[in-house]
Amino acid sequence: MAEIGRINKLTGKEMAEIGRINKLTVKRIRDYGTHLDGGESGDILLPKRYVPENCRPGDVVEVFVYVNKEGRLRASTQKPCATVGQFAKLRVAANTPSGAFLDWGLQKDLLVPKREQITSMEQGKSYLVYVFLDEKNRITASARLDKFLGQQPPEYAVGEEVDLVIFDRTDMGYKAVVNHSHWGIIYKNEVFQKLDIGQELKGYIKKIRDDKKIDLSLQQSGYKKVGNISQTILTRIKEHGGRIAVTDKSPPEKIHSMFGVSKKVFKQAIGALYKKRLITIDANGIKIVREKKTGTKIPKDRGSKGRK
């Protein structure tokens, strides 16, 4: 049987995960659709409109599993913008007395009940929400993010790469969701690029404070970061014919637009390249040191000639 979703702790058997992507095996094909093996969850219908071409019993398909209006499990090959346990910035498609419905990439919109809204959501506007299962296993969204974050102590290593979702801009910088689990902050004096609310990007753990709050960085720290940007600089110089009009005196904005790093990191990187005699630096920019191509290697003169 294909990888399904999770293990039922009571029975030890596999079962499909509602609101997530599952890999399910095709059992039977009918005119109205295909029956998939949901393990302990039972057969799950994949409606005909979603059945892949040339689908056969025994094939494994990747589907999103949800509960329909009748309370039955259904599958779709359409992929939503977010699954249960994730955050995403979604647009309000419609407003009703029961709540706001968000466009999340599926035929049926995602409900944010009134009680899960901080302020009344407006049609056409986008909001950062968390996707979860309510008490009836219905896929629901909430704008009240705090109650879903920080439920477990942060166990990250300094320098660890993490997934970020930008949530808000404050006087200190940008508040971000870390790995869909914790809050973190990127200080504004360390941001050298445009960030938008709801934007998803990679970041790095800079520090976990005593109060368990997380300081973040958009750049790697240490020698690995410098090594990576050094190679990027060499590549960029080659792409520009061997010279580039940027130096350690250039504005931070120009440096970041070209290399995506701070001026401090840039200076460390070109310093390392200069020490290795791979580049030269003058007032007009950086030039790559081209290797002399010779047929044979000329040994150094060990005699008196050439010595001081």
C-alpha positions in Angstrom: 0.0 0.0 0.0 1.2 3.5 -0.8 2.3 6.0 1.8 -1.0 7.3 3.2 -0.7 9.9 5.9 -0.4 9.1 9.6 -0.8 6.2 12.0 -3.9 5.8 14.2 -2.4 5.6 17.7 -5.2 3.3 18.9 -5.0 0.7 16.2 -1.5 1.2 14.8 -3.0 1.3 11.2 -2.4 3.9 8.5 -5.1 6.4 7.8 -5.6 9.4 5.4 -4.9 12.9 6.7 -7.7 15.3 6.2 -6.6 18.7 4.9 -3.2 17.5 3.7 -1.6 15.9 0.6 -1.7 12.1 0.7 -0.3 9.5 -1.6 -3.1 6.9 -2.2 -3.5 3.7 -4.2 -6.2 3.4 -6.8 -8.5 0.5 -5.9 -11.4 0.7 -8.4 -12.4 2.9 -11.3 -16.0 3.7 -12.0 -17.9 6.0 -14.4 -18.4 8.6 -11.6 -14.8 8.6 -10.4 -12.1 6.5 -8.8 -12.0 4.8 -5.4 -8.7 5.3 -3.5 -7.4 3.2 -0.6 -7.5 5.4 2.5 -6.3 2.7 4.8 -8.3 2.8 8.1 -10.2 5.8 6.7 -11.8 3.6 4.2 -12.3 4.2 0.5 -12.0 7.8 -0.6 -13.7 8.9 -3.8 -11.7 10.9 -6.4 -14.4 12.5 -8.6 -14.2 11.9 -12.3 -13.1 15.5 -13.1 -10.0 15.0 -11.1 -9.0 11.5 -12.3 -5.6 11.6 -14.1 -5.5 10.4 -17.7 -4.8 6.6 -18.1 -5.3 6.0 -14.4 -5.3 2.3 -13.5 -5.9 0.2 -10.4 -2.7 -0.1 -8.5 -1.5 3.4 -9.5 -0.5 5.8 -6.8 -1.9 9.3 -7.0 -1.1 12.4 -4.9 -4.3 14.0 -3.7 -5.7 16.5 -1.3 -8.2 14.9 1.1 -11.2 16.9 2.5 -14.6 16.4 4.0 -17.6 17.3 1.8 -21.0 18.7 2.9 -22.3 15.3 3.6 -19.4 14.6 5.9 -17.8 12.1 3.6 -14.1 12.0 2.6 -13.3 13.2 -0.8 -10.1 13.7 -2.8 -8.9 16.2 -5.3 -5.7 16.4 -7.5 -6.0 20.2 -7.2 -3.5 21.5 -4.7 -4.5 24.3 -2.3 -2.3 27.3 -1.5 -1.9 26.0 2.1 -2.7 22.8 3.9 -3.7 22.1 7.5 -1.0 23.3 9.9 0.3 26.0 7.5 0.0 29.8 7.2 -0.8 31.7 4.0 -1.9 35.0 2.7 -5.3 34.5 1.0 -7.8 36.8 -0.7 -11.4 37.2 0.5 -13.6 36.0 -2.4 -16.9 36.6 -0.6 -18.4 37.7 2.7 -21.5 36.0 4.3 -23.2 36.1 7.7 -21.3 33.0 8.7 -17.9 34.4 7.8 -15.5 35.2 5.0 -14.6 32.8 2.3 -11.1 32.8 1.0 -9.7 31.8 -2.4 -7.2 29.1 -1.7 -6.8 27.4 -5.1 -9.7 24.9 -4.8 -13.1 24.8 -6.3 -14.7 25.3 -2.8 -13.5 28.4 -1.0 -12.1 28.3 2.6 -14.2 29.6 5.5 -12.9 32.0 8.2 -15.8 32.0 10.7 -16.6 35.4 12.3 -15.2 34.2 15.6 -11.8 33.6 14.0 -11.5 37.1 12.6 -9.7 39.9 14.5 -11.5 42.6 12.5 -14.2 42.1 9.9 -12.6 40.9 6.7 -13.3 42.8 3.6 -14.0 41.3 0.2 -11.1 41.7 -2.2 -8.5 42.2 0.5 -5.9 39.6 1.5 -5.1 38.3 5.0 -2.6 36.0 6.6 -4.4 33.0 8.1 -3.7 29.7 9.7 -5.4 26.5 8.3 -6.7 24.0 10.8 -9.4 21.4 11.5 -12.3 22.3 13.6 -14.1 20.0 16.1 -16.1 18.4 13.2 -12.9 17.8 11.1 -13.9 20.7 8.7 -11.0 22.5 7.1 -11.2 26.1 8.5 -9.0 29.2 8.6 -8.3 31.6 11.4 -6.7 35.1 11.5 -6.1 34.7 15.2 -2.6 33.4 14.8 -1.2 33.7 18.3 -3.2 30.7 19.6 -1.5 28.4 17.0 2.1 29.5 17.5 4.6 28.8 20.2 2.8 25.8 21.6 6.1 23.9 21.9 9.5 25.4 23.0 11.6 26.4 20.0 14.3 23.8 19.3 16.4 25.3 16.6 20.1 25.5 16.2 21.8 28.8 15.6 22.4 29.2 11.9 19.7 26.6 11.0 17.8 27.3 7.8 14.0 27.8 8.3 10.9 28.7 6.3 9.5 32.1 7.0 6.2 33.8 6.3 6.3 37.6 6.8 3.4 38.6 9.0 3.7 42.3 10.0 6.0 45.3 10.0 6.8 46.9 13.3 9.1 49.7 14.6 11.7 47.1 15.3 11.5 45.3 12.0 9.5 42.4 10.6 7.5 39.9 12.5 7.6 36.4 10.8 6.2 32.9 11.3 9.0 30.4 11.6 8.4 26.9 10.2 4.6 27.3 10.7 5.3 26.9 14.5 6.8 30.0 16.2 7.1 33.8 16.1 10.4 35.4 15.1 11.7 38.9 14.3 14.0 40.3 11.6 15.4 43.6 12.7 15.0 46.4 10.3 18.7 47.4 10.3 19.4 43.9 8.9 16.9 44.0 6.1 18.3 45.0 2.7 15.4 43.9 0.4 11.7 44.6 0.0 9.5 42.4 2.1 5.8 42.0 1.7 3.2 40.8 4.2 2.5 37.1 3.4 5.8 36.7 1.5 7.3 33.3 1.9 11.1 33.0 2.0 14.1 31.2 3.6 15.8 32.6 6.7 18.2 31.6 9.4 18.1 31.3 13.2 20.3 34.1 14.6 19.5 33.7 18.3 17.0 32.2 20.7 16.6 34.5 23.6 16.0 33.6 27.2 12.3 34.5 26.8 12.1 31.9 24.0 11.7 34.6 21.4 13.6 34.1 18.1 15.9 36.5 16.3 16.1 35.9 12.6 18.4 36.7 9.7 17.8 36.5 6.0 21.5 35.6 5.5 23.7 32.8 6.6 26.3 33.6 9.3 29.9 32.7 9.5 32.4 31.3 6.9 29.8 29.3 4.9 27.9 32.5 4.0 31.1 34.3 3.0 32.2 31.3 0.9 28.9 31.2 -0.9 28.8 34.9 -1.7 32.4 34.8 -2.8 31.5 32.3 -5.5 28.5 34.4 -6.5 30.7 37.5 -6.8 33.2 35.6 -9.1 30.3 34.3 -11.2 28.8 37.7 -11.6 32.1 39.3 -12.5 32.6 36.7 -15.2 29.1 37.4 -16.5 30.1 41.0 -16.9 33.2 40.3 -18.9 35.7 40.2 -16.1 34.9 43.6 -14.4 32.1 44.9 -12.3 31.5 48.5 -11.2 30.9 47.8 -7.5 33.3 48.1 -4.6 33.2 48.1 -0.8 32.5 51.9 -1.1 29.2 51.3 -3.0 25.9 52.0 -1.3 24.4 49.1 0.6 21.3 49.1 -1.6 23.3 48.6 -4.7 25.3 45.8 -3.2 22.1 44.0 -2.0 20.3 44.5 -5.3 23.2 42.7 -7.1 24.2 40.0 -4.5 21.4 39.8 -2.0 23.6 40.4 1.1 24.6 43.2 3.4 27.5 45.5 2.8 29.4 43.9 5.7 29.1 40.4 4.3 30.1 41.7 0.8 33.2 43.3 2.2 34.2 40.1 4.0 33.7 38.1 0.8 35.7 40.4 -1.5 38.4 40.6 1.2 38.7 36.8 1.1 38.9 36.8 -2.7 41.5 39.5 -2.7 43.7 37.6 -0.2 43.5 34.6 -2.6 44.6 36.9 -5.4 41.5 36.0 -7.4 40.4 39.7 -7.8 41.9 43.2 -7.9 40.0 46.2 -6.5 40.3 49.8 -7.6 38.2 53.0 -7.4 36.2 51.9 -10.5 35.3 48.4 -9.4 36.4 44.8 -9.1 38.3 43.0 -11.7 38.9 39.3 -11.9 42.5 38.1 -12.1 42.8 35.9 -15.2 45.0 32.9 -15.1 47.9 32.9 -17.6 47.6 30.0 -20.0 50.9 28.3 -20.7 51.9 25.0 -22.2 54.2 24.1 -19.4 54.7 25.2 -15.9 57.8 27.3 -15.5 59.7 26.5 -12.3 60.8 29.2 -10.0 64.4 30.4 -10.4 66.3 29.1 -7.4 69.6 30.8 -8.3 70.8 34.3 -7.3 69.0 35.9 -10.3 65.9 37.5 -9.1 66.9 37.5 -5.5 67.2 40.7 -3.6 
